[in-house]
Amino acid sequence: MNQLTRRAAEAWLLDQLTAAVRADERVLVGLDFPYGYPAGFAAALGLDGQPWKGVWRHLASHITDDERNRSNRFKVASHINRKLGRHAPFWGRPAHLTLPDLPSHKEVAYLGASESGGLSQWRQVEDRLRRLRKRPQPVWKLYYPGSVGSQTLVGIPVLDRLRNHDELRSVSRVWPFEVLVPSLPVGRAAVVHAEIWPSIVPFGHEVGSCPDEQQVRAMVERWRQLDGEDRLAEWFAAAPDDDRVRGEEGWVLGVPSSRTIDAPDLPEVRAGPPTRAPVRPRPAPVTTVAASGDRPPCLCGCGKYPVGKRSRFMPRHDQRINPATGRRFNAH
């Protein structure tokens, strides 16, 4: 179910979790944004206690996010940049925002793995993903395509509220910060929050109205399958058991650690042909001359001619299924 706002999504998820806990069910909750920041961020902000908890509390107390998805995330990032000075890590903002301490494009020089005195661009798990030839985005990037930093700033406060809700606090744990391999007896309520990265699971075989829905379906099906085979613990155990990961940066469920001796292979595509909506036969091309001269007809094959100088499709015909590929004409 695609909720229209973050507030609506949080309320829906809270209802689902409280109902599951009252029924003594076990729930694995995965959200697609970083649950932690590169090591040293909490210390740079002067936060006390466990680094991940300090960052969560700090964001929960400073981020505002209303019923219309209007938040102050760029201002909070700008304030953090001002506090950290030359090591200010955040960048990316809409052009109309005037925030001198938040550059519109990347200007900071992040630290390498062997350097000290500042912040890295990547967490350990993102370095691991890059070695696996994946393309994660840095948590410091707040704007432009593929950015995940804004989702983290507004998402962590939601996680903090769900984790510490009165009805969920006693049975909730955040992986791998609070638990490495959960022991969840059947018939006893439990909620485990774990960061996910859906792109790591093949999803082309799944049904969905868009790639995001296909990815979610593929990942849920994968974890359900592993849980049914009593193999999900292998993936929880794949996170490195060290202070940097477990105390501050976190890990992504489904990413094997370089230290894991017998790390499970990345998931394979499920056998069987893709399940898709029936494809209508492609109409025979119409050879009538267009009003605009020798202009080519609509690329979907309907035989009609687009309106507008740059249009290649009739209105909404780019959403039709291409029988040659089984995908929409505008899919890339």
C-alpha positions in Angstrom: 0.0 0.0 0.0 1.5 3.3 -1.1 0.7 6.0 1.5 0.5 9.6 0.3 2.6 11.1 3.1 5.2 10.0 5.6 2.8 10.8 8.5 0.2 8.5 6.9 2.8 5.8 6.3 4.0 6.0 9.9 0.4 5.8 11.3 -0.3 2.8 9.0 2.8 1.0 10.1 2.2 1.7 13.7 -1.3 0.1 13.4 0.2 -2.9 11.7 2.9 -3.4 14.3 0.7 -2.9 17.4 -1.9 -5.4 16.0 0.9 -7.9 15.3 2.3 -7.5 18.9 -1.1 -8.0 20.4 -1.4 -11.2 18.4 2.0 -12.4 19.7 3.4 -12.3 16.2 7.0 -11.8 15.1 7.7 -9.0 12.6 10.7 -8.0 10.5 10.5 -4.3 9.5 12.8 -3.1 6.7 13.1 0.4 5.5 15.2 1.6 2.5 17.5 4.3 3.9 20.6 4.3 6.2 20.0 3.7 9.9 23.4 5.2 10.8 26.1 7.6 9.6 29.8 7.1 8.9 31.8 6.6 12.1 32.7 9.8 14.0 29.5 11.7 13.2 28.1 11.5 16.7 31.4 12.5 18.3 31.7 15.4 16.0 28.3 16.6 17.1 29.3 16.2 20.8 26.5 13.6 21.4 26.7 11.4 24.5 26.0 7.7 25.0 25.9 5.1 22.2 26.6 6.9 18.9 23.7 5.5 17.0 21.2 6.4 19.8 22.7 9.9 20.1 22.2 10.6 16.4 18.6 9.1 16.5 17.7 11.3 19.5 19.3 14.4 18.0 17.4 14.0 14.7 14.1 13.1 16.5 14.3 16.3 18.5 15.3 18.6 15.7 13.5 17.4 12.5 9.9 18.6 12.0 7.8 16.9 9.3 4.1 17.8 8.9 1.1 16.2 7.4 1.9 17.6 4.0 5.5 16.2 3.8 6.9 19.6 4.6 10.1 19.3 6.7 13.0 21.3 7.9 15.6 18.7 6.9 17.7 21.1 4.8 17.8 23.7 7.6 18.8 21.0 10.1 21.6 19.8 7.8 22.7 23.4 7.3 22.9 23.9 11.1 25.0 20.7 11.4 27.3 21.8 8.7 27.8 25.2 10.4 28.7 23.4 13.6 31.2 21.1 12.0 33.0 23.8 10.1 35.5 22.6 7.5 34.4 19.0 8.0 30.8 19.9 7.1 29.5 16.7 5.3 26.0 17.5 3.9 25.4 18.9 0.4 22.6 19.2 -2.1 19.5 21.4 -1.8 16.8 23.0 -4.1 18.0 26.1 -5.9 15.4 28.4 -4.3 16.6 27.7 -0.7 19.1 30.2 0.6 21.3 28.3 3.1 24.9 29.4 3.0 26.1 26.5 5.1 24.6 23.9 2.8 26.2 23.9 -0.6 24.0 23.0 -3.6 26.7 20.6 -4.9 29.4 18.5 -3.4 32.3 20.6 -2.2 33.7 18.7 0.9 36.7 16.5 0.6 35.9 13.4 2.6 38.5 11.3 4.4 40.1 8.2 3.1 40.0 4.9 5.1 43.4 5.6 6.7 42.9 9.3 7.5 41.6 11.0 10.7 40.2 14.3 11.8 37.0 14.3 9.7 34.3 12.1 8.3 34.3 9.5 5.6 31.9 9.6 2.6 30.9 6.0 3.0 30.0 3.5 5.8 31.7 0.1 5.8 28.6 -1.5 4.4 28.6 0.9 1.4 32.2 0.2 0.8 31.3 -3.5 0.7 28.4 -2.8 -1.7 30.8 -0.9 -4.0 33.2 -3.9 -4.0 30.2 -6.0 -5.0 29.8 -3.6 -8.0 26.7 -2.0 -6.6 26.1 1.7 -6.6 24.9 3.0 -3.2 24.4 6.7 -2.6 26.2 8.6 0.2 24.1 9.5 3.2 25.4 13.1 3.0 23.7 13.7 -0.4 20.4 15.4 0.2 19.1 16.3 -3.2 19.2 15.3 -6.9 18.4 11.9 -8.4 19.3 8.9 -6.3 19.8 10.9 -3.2 19.1 9.1 0.1 20.2 11.7 2.6 16.9 13.4 2.9 15.1 10.1 3.5 17.5 9.4 6.3 17.0 12.7 8.0 13.2 12.4 8.0 13.2 8.6 8.3 15.3 8.1 11.4 12.9 10.1 13.6 10.1 7.8 12.4 12.1 4.8 13.4 12.9 6.3 16.8 9.2 6.8 17.5 8.2 3.3 16.3 11.0 1.7 18.3 10.1 3.5 21.5 6.3 3.5 21.2 4.7 2.5 24.5 3.2 -0.6 23.0 6.3 -1.7 21.1 9.3 -0.6 23.2 9.6 -3.8 25.3 9.5 -6.1 22.2 11.4 -4.0 19.7 15.1 -4.2 18.7 17.2 -2.5 16.0 19.6 -4.7 14.1 22.6 -4.8 14.4 22.7 -2.1 17.0 20.8 -3.9 19.7 20.8 -7.5 18.5 23.0 -9.4 16.0 21.2 -12.7 15.5 17.6 -12.4 16.9 16.2 -15.4 18.9 12.5 -15.1 18.3 10.4 -18.0 19.7 7.2 -18.7 18.0 4.2 -17.4 19.9 6.1 -14.5 21.5 5.8 -11.0 20.2 8.8 -9.4 18.6 9.7 -6.5 16.2 13.1 -6.4 14.6 14.0 -3.3 12.6 16.6 -3.8 9.9 18.0 -1.5 7.1 17.4 -2.9 3.6 18.6 -2.1 0.2 16.1 -3.6 -2.2 18.3 -3.3 -5.3 20.5 -6.1 -4.0 17.7 -8.7 -4.8 16.8 -9.4 -8.4 13.3 -8.2 -9.0 12.6 -8.4 -12.8 10.5 -11.5 -12.3 8.0 -9.8 -9.9 4.7 -8.1 -10.8 4.3 -4.4 -10.0 3.1 -1.1 -11.2 6.6 0.3 -11.0 10.2 -0.9 -10.2 9.9 0.2 -6.6 6.9 -2.1 -6.0 8.7 -5.0 -7.8 11.7 -4.5 -5.6 9.7 -4.5 -2.4 7.8 -7.6 -3.4 11.0 -9.4 -4.4 12.7 -8.6 -1.1 9.7 -9.6 1.1 9.4 -12.9 -0.8 13.2 -13.5 -0.4 13.1 -13.0 3.4 9.9 -15.0 3.7 11.6 -17.9 1.8 14.7 -17.8 3.9 12.7 -17.6 7.1 10.7 -20.6 6.1 14.0 -22.5 5.5 15.5 -21.4 8.8 18.2 -19.6 6.9 17.5 -16.0 7.8 19.8 -16.1 10.7 22.7 -16.5 8.3 22.0 -13.0 6.9 21.7 -11.4 10.3 25.1 -13.0 11.3 26.7 -11.6 8.1 27.1 -8.2 9.7 30.5 -7.6 11.2 30.5 -7.8 15.0 32.6 -4.8 15.7 32.1 -1.4 17.5 32.0 0.7 14.3 29.2 -1.3 12.7 27.2 -2.3 15.8 27.7 1.0 17.7 27.3 3.6 15.0 27.1 2.8 11.3 24.8 -0.2 11.1 24.6 -2.7 8.2 22.3 -3.6 5.4 20.4 -6.9 5.7 21.4 -9.0 2.7 25.0 -7.8 2.4 27.7 -10.3 3.3 30.6 -9.1 5.3 34.1 -9.4 4.0 34.9 -11.0 7.4 32.2 -13.6 7.1 33.9 -16.9 6.3 30.9 -18.7 4.9 28.8 -15.7 3.8 25.7 -16.8 1.8 25.7 -16.0 -1.9 23.6 -13.1 -3.2 20.1 -14.2 -4.0 19.4 -15.8 -7.4 16.5 -15.0 -9.6 13.6 -17.3 -8.8 13.0 -19.9 -11.5 10.0 -19.6 -13.8 8.9 -17.0 -16.3 7.8 -13.5 -15.2 4.2 -13.0 -14.3 2.8 -10.1 -16.3 -0.6 -8.7 -17.3 -1.8 -10.1 -20.6 -0.4 -8.3 -23.6 -2.8 -7.1 -26.2 -1.9 -7.9 -29.8 -0.1 -5.1 -31.5 -2.3 -3.3 -34.0 -1.3 -3.4 -37.7 0.5 -0.2 -38.6 -1.6 2.4 -40.4 0.0 3.8 -43.5 -2.0 7.0 -43.9 -0.1 10.2 -44.4 0.2 12.4 -41.3 -1.2 15.9 -41.3 2.3 17.2 -40.6 3.7 15.6 -43.8 6.0 12.6 -43.5 6.2 12.5 -39.7 6.5 9.0 -38.2 3.4 7.5 -36.5 3.2 6.8 -32.7 5.9 4.4 -31.6 3.5 2.1 -29.8 2.2 1.0 -33.2 -1.4 2.3 -33.0 -1.0 4.0 -36.3 -2.0 7.5 -35.1 0.3 10.5 -35.2 1.5 12.4 -32.0 0.7 16.0 -31.4 3.6 18.4 -30.8 7.0 18.8 -32.4 8.9 16.6 -30.0 6.3 14.0 -29.2 6.9 10.4 -30.3 3.8 8.9 -28.7 0.1 9.7 -28.6 -0.9 10.9 -25.1 -0.3 8.0 -22.6 0.6 5.6 -25.3 4.2 5.5 -24.0 2.7 3.5 -21.0 1.5 0.7 -23.2 3.3 -2.7 -23.1 5.8 -3.3 -25.8 5.2 -6.9 -26.9 8.8 -7.3 -28.1 10.1 -6.7 -24.6 7.2 -7.2 -22.3 7.9 -3.8 -20.7 6.3 -0.4 -21.0 7.6 1.6 -24.0 9.0 4.3 -21.6 10.8 1.8 -19.4 14.6 2.2 -19.3 
